[in-house]
Amino acid sequence: KTYVGRPKTCRPRVWAMTVLGNGLGEAEQDEDALVVQEAELSTKRRVGESEYNILVAQSNLAITYENLERLDEALRLKRDVYTGFLKLFGEEHEQTLRAVNNYATSLVRLERFGEAKSL
């Protein structure tokens, strides 16, 4: 209730959404985490959060999609996260390498080996 009445652009409110979404995911409450994480991503886009913060939110959302067996949506987001970090930091940066690893792992899980190998 601390955030009721505060503007939706309030940073603590957005941070609280992040903590809540991640906590629900850790508690394996993935359906609830999905609702919070989708709202968090939408809010971050609307208030003009940094590209980095938006990519992190997308990455968290991709994990939740994967936990819910929504593999095509998870793959799309992981691809977007990878290309986003690639543009932001280049191909040798730790974040880019982590993102490409996550993307490739999802491709292998979907048995799309040729695509994974090309990365």
Protein Blocks (a to p, Z undefined) as FASTA:
>chain_A
ZZgoiafklmklmmmmmmmmmmmmmnopaklmmmmmmmmmmmmmmnopafklmmmmmmmm
mmmmmmnopaklmmmmmmmmmmmmmmmnojkbmklmmmmmmmmmmmmmnopaklmmmZZ
